[in-house]
Amino acid sequence: MVRELDRRQVRWVMSGSTVAAIYGAALVPNDLDVVPAPDEEDLQRLAGLLDALDAVPAPCRRR
């Protein structure tokens, strides 16, 4: 995913548990959370990538 984001020139930052683990939190992430730049061009490039991957939204689970 990171390679594809780069290939499509989507600007993004990493967030979530992966970042916490990088900074020393005692956990093992099982996903990669990325936040795209909010400008229209980046969001269009991201939408193109998601479309090419046939991505579908994950269902929200309430706890």
HUPE-V38787 format. One record per run of one state. SS is the DSSP state (H for helix, E for strand, L for the rest). FROM is the first residue (numbers start at 1). LEN is the number of residues. If there is no record, write none. Layout:
ss->(SS	SS)
from->(FROM	FROM)
len->(LEN	LEN)
//
This chain:
ss->(L	H	L	E	L	H	L	E	L	H	L)
from->(1	2	8	12	16	17	23	33	37	40	53)
len->(1	6	4	4	1	6	10	4	3	13	11)
//
